[in-house]
Amino acid sequence: MATEYTTVAVILYKSKTLSNGEHPLMIRVSKNRVRKYIALGISCDPKSWDPKTNLPKKSHPNKAKIDSIISKAISQYKDKVIDFKHEGKDFTPDVLISEANNLVKKTTVFKYFEIKVQSLKDCKQIGNSKVYHDTYNQLKNFTANKDFTFSQLDYNFLLKLETHLRSKDNTDNAMSVRFRTIRALFNAAIAENYVKKELCPFDKFKISERFNSKTQKRAITKEDIKKIEAIQLDKNSAAFEAQQYFLFSYYGQGINFVDIASLKWSNLINGRIFYKRAKTGNELSFKLPVPALAIIEYWKPATKTANDAYIFPILNKEIHLTPTQKHNRIHKVLTRVNKDLKKIGRDAKIETPITSYVARHTFATVLKRSGVSTAIISESMGHQTEAITQTYLKSFENSIIDEAMEHLL
């Protein structure tokens, strides 16, 4: 088999004459008798070009600058050829040109938002798709429906968007969500080669510094949990259901409401719950402690039921069929649950407003106070990083510091 050679050269492309009478300078990549050309973005008068050296003549006024551009371009391509050969990868001239220049694919911000929203829907991440869709709509409102490119989404654009959102009375929390969504979209566009990394405006536009998105304390104590358990409620009431969901979350490794709603009897095996987190896709399992077993037992039907039936009366497999239907139903029930939980908290004389997420935060905090490592808490909660778990434990860390400061007095 004949040895394959790849050549890279700069030529004066005489097949095209520009309006100033000059010819463009082109990179010519040749491999296996296949030639490809890409413009350097500069041109030269044929009288000032030396065809023997493929460089401008000494008399050219910008010879040094053009020589430098040519040298850099040829080195860029030859270095890529060496990389391919070192990695044992075959390539065509088209692939070499694309890789050497890291050519950016073309799209617009609105088009990419639409792709992302549909992708999230296809992955059944309905909640996330709604966040992206709402952010997309706010951007359209800001630009009066005029689409734009990622290169136009710069620092000044973000400043103007912030002013616009503040004028609409958006809270810092709400704006933090919007800008974090835009940042995630920009990072995804970088990863998919729709925009250069160096154009990312979020290195300068610091979301954490611009928006005070600190949440109020969410964790309560074990004593507070006992107070909630002690509240006597009509077992046919919505408030009773809210209480049971809250306690099941606390005793069930902080399982969140979406995953509680999605639990089926097939997820219960030998006193353990096996499930996949809707938010991250992580597969988790936990042993049901006695209080959680009692809650499960209460909802167990008197006669044998199908394995694909839901444990809790939130979703109905005959009615809630599509991801959107399930999302809307869960959101509707959760709104009612949180309203009932706030009343239960007031009745139990607990200062912290009670919501379904308080159970999850409390689970993490109680374990931390018991000496369990953050790494184990993170794994049990299905967090992708320990940094996420740390946000759950901030109120705990602050209370430890407060107690330590007492020693100064």
N, C-alpha and C positions, 0 to 999 in steps of 0.2 A: 504493500500500500504506500502510495506517495505521501511524503510529509506535507502536512497542511501549513501554509504560511499565512500570516495576517500582516498586511502592510497598512501603515497610517501615514498620510502625507497631506500637506496643504498645497492646493493648486489655485491658480488664477482661472476662474470658471468663465471661459470665453463664450460659452453658449448663451450667456445672459449678459446684456449690457444695460447698465443703470442709466437714469436720466442725466447724470453728470458725465457720461461717457466712460466711466470706469467699470471694471468687472468685479463681481463679488469674490472674496476669498472663501474657499470651501475646504473643509476637512473631507478627505476621501479615504474611506475604509474599504479595503479589498480582502476578500477571503474566498477561496475556491471559485475564482472567476466571477464572484458576485461583488459588485461595487455599490456603495451607498455614499451619499453626500449630505453634509449638513453645513449650513452657512455659519461663518464665524462672526458675522455681523459687521464686518469691515470690508472695504473695497480698495482697489488699486488701479491706477492708470497703467495700461499695458506697456507704455514707454518706460515706466519706473519699476517694472518687474523683471527679475532675473530668472528665466526659465531653468537655468542650470542649477541654481541653488534653491529654487522655489522660495525666494525671499526678495524683499524690496531691494533695489539697487542702492549703493552707498549714497547716491545723490538724493534719495527720497527724504523729504524733510522730517518725516516721522518714522524713519527706519528703526530706531532703537525701540520705540514703543510697540510697533507692529511685530518686530522680531520677538519681543518678550511675550506678546499675546500668542503668537504662533508656537513658540517653544513650550509655553504652559499648556496649550491645547493638545499638542502632540504627546507630551508627557502624561497628560490626563488619560488619554486613550491607551497609550502603551502600558501604563501602570495597570489599567483594567484588564488588558490582555494577559499580563503576568499573573494577576489575581485569579482569573479564570483558569489558567493552566495549572497554577499551584493547587487550586481546589478540585482539579480534574473535571471541570465543567465544560461541556461543549457550548458553543455560542454561534450566532449568526451576526453579520454586520449590524442588523437592526437591533439585536439584543445588546451588542457592544455600545452602540450609540446611545440607546436608552439608559443603560446602566452608567455609562461614563458621565452622562449629563444629568442623570437622575431626573429625567423629564417629568414634569408635573402634568397629570391628567387634568382635563378641563371639566369644571362643574361650577355651579353657583351655590351660595349658601342656602337659598330656599330649596333648590333641587335636592341638595344633600340632606336637608332637614326631612324632606318628604321620603327619601330613601331610608333614613334612619327610623322614622316613625313606622313605616311599613315593616321594616326588619324586626322591630320590637314587637309589633303585632304578630308577625309570623312566629316569633319565639314565645308567644303568649305572655309577654311582659306588658300587660295592658296598662298597669299603673305607670310604668316608665314611659310608655308610648304617649300617655296623656300629658305627662310633664313636658316632653319634647314638643308635642303638638301645641300646648298652651304657650310655650316659649316662642315657637314659630309664629303663632298668631300675634303675639306682642311685638315681635320684630316687624312683621308685616304692617302692623298699625303704626309703628315708629317711622318706617320708610315710605308710608303711603303706598304699600304694595309694590314698591320698586325693588326688584331683586338686585343682588350685588355679589361681588366675588369675595373670596377669603382674604385677598390682599387688601381689599377695602375695609375689612373688619379689623381696623387697627386701634391703637390706643385712644386716639381722638374720637373715633366712632363710639367706643365703649363709654367714654366720658359723657358724650351727648346722650347716649342711651340711658345712662344712670340718671341724668338730669330729667329726661323725659319720664322715666318710671317714678321718680320722686314726685314729679308734678301730678302724677295720677294717684298719689297717696299710697304707694306700695310700701309695705314695711321692709325693714332691713332683712328680715328672714325671707320674705317673698323674693326680694331682689337677689339675695344670696343664691337661692335656688335657680333663678333665671340665669344668672351669670355663670354658675357652676355648670349648668346645662350647656350653655354656649361654649364654655371652655372644653367640656367633654367632647362636644361636636368638633371643635377645632382640632383637638388632639387626635380624634379618629380620622379626620381629614388628612392630617400629617402622616399618620400611619398608613393610609391608603394612597399616599402620594398625590393628593389633590392640592396641597399647599406646602411650601418650604417651612421647615421648622423655625428658621430664623425670623419668620414673619409673625410668629405667635405673639400677640400683644399682652398675654397674661403674665409674662415674666416681669412686666412693668406694672400692669394693672392688677394689684394684689387684692383678691376678693376678701380674704380674711381680715385685711386691714381697713377695707372700705365699708364693710357692713358688719354691724354688731349683731351677729346671729346666735349669740349665746342663748341657750335654752334654760328655762328655770329648772330648779332641782326636781328630778323625777323619781328618785329612789326614796322609799320609806323604810321603816324598820320591821323586824320580825314581829314586834309587839303590835304594830299597825296591821300587819297581815292577820294576826289573831283577832283584832277588832273587826276587820272586814268579815272574817269567817263567822264571828259571833252574831252578826246582824241576821235576824230572823225575817225571812221574806216568803211571800206566797209562792209556792212552787209552780203555780200556773202563770206567774207574772214574768214580764220581760226583764224586770230588775233582777229576779232570781237567776235567769239565764246569764245576765251580765256578770253577776257575782261569780257564777261557776266558771265562766270563760276566763275571768281574771285570775282566779285561784288555780285553774288548770295551767295557765301560762306560767305562773310563779313556780308551781311544783313540777312543771314540765320543761325545765332547763330554759325558761324564758321564751318558749315557742311563741311566735307572734300570731296575731289574729288571723291573718291570711292563711297561714299554715294550719291553724286550728280548724278553720272553716273547711279546709280541703281534706282533713283526715277522714279516711274510710276504715271500715272494720278490717280490711286487708292489711292496714298499716299496724295493726295490733297483733303481735306474735309473742306468745309465752311471757306476758306481762311487760313487754317492751314495745315502744313505739318506734317504727322505722319510717322515715319520711324524707322527702327532698325539699329543701328550702325553695320557695317560689322566687325569692329575690336573687339568690346566688346560684341555685342549682346544686348546692352542697348536699350530700347525703348524710343525714344525722340519725342518731338512735339514742334513746334514753330509757332507763328502767323507771317504771311508774312507781313512785312512792305511794304509801297507803292513802293519803288524801286524794291523789290524782286517780288512783284505782277506784276509789269510792265515787268520784265524779263520773268516770267512765261507766261504772256499774249502774249509776242512776239512769244514764241515757241508753243503756242496753235494752233492746226491745224484748218483750216477754216471749216472743216466738223467734225461731232462727231467722236471721235476715241474710240477704246477699252480701258477699264480701265487698262489692263495689258500692254499697250504700254508705252514705256519710254518717259519721258518728254523732255529730252535733246538728241540731235543726236550723242550720244557717243556709246551706245550699240544698237544692232538690234536684236529683239527677234526671228527673223527667222534665223539669222546667228550665233549669239553668244549664244550657247545652254549650254555648259558645264561650270563649274566653271573655268577651265583652260582657255577656250576660252575667257570668260569674263575678267579674270585677264589680259591676254596678250593684249587684245584690250584696256582696261583701261590704262595699262602701256604705250602702244604705243601712245595713244592720250595725256596722261599726259606729256610725254616727249616733244611732239610738243607744248602743251599748255604752259609749263614752258619756252620754248624757245621764244615763242611769248610774254609772260609776261615780260621777261627780256628786250625785245626791247621796249615794251610799257612803262616800268619803266624809261628807258633811255630817251625816247621821252618826258616823263612827268617831266624830270629833278629830279628824285628821286634817292638819293644815294644808298639806300638799294636795293640789287638785288631782284626783284620781282619774287616770285614763288607762286604756289597755296597755300602753307602753310602759306605764309605771311598774307593772308586774315584771316586765323584761329587765328594766333597770334595777329593780330591787333584787331579783335573782342574782345578777352580777355583783351587786354591792354586798349582799349578805355573804356570798362565797368569799369575796375579797376580805371582808372583816373576819372571816373564819380562818384566814391564812392560806387560802387557795391561790395558786399563782395565776397571773394574768394570762399566761399562755394556755393553761388548762381551761380557764373561763372562756377565752377566745374560741378555743376548739369546740367547747360544749355549746356555744351560742351560734356556731357556724359562721363566725366572722372570717373574712378573707385575710385580714391583717390584725395584729395586736393593737395597732393605732386606732382602729375602729372601737375596740373594746375599751381603750383608754377614755374615749369620750363618754362611755357609760359610767365610768368610775370617777369622773372629775369631781362630782359632789362629795364622794368618799374621800378623795385625796385632799380636797379643801378642808373637810372637817378634821382630818388628821393634823393638818397644818395649824388649824385654829386651836386644837387641843394642845399642840406643842407650844404655841405662843403663850399659853396660860402659865407655862413654867418661867416666863420672864417676869411675872408679877410677884 
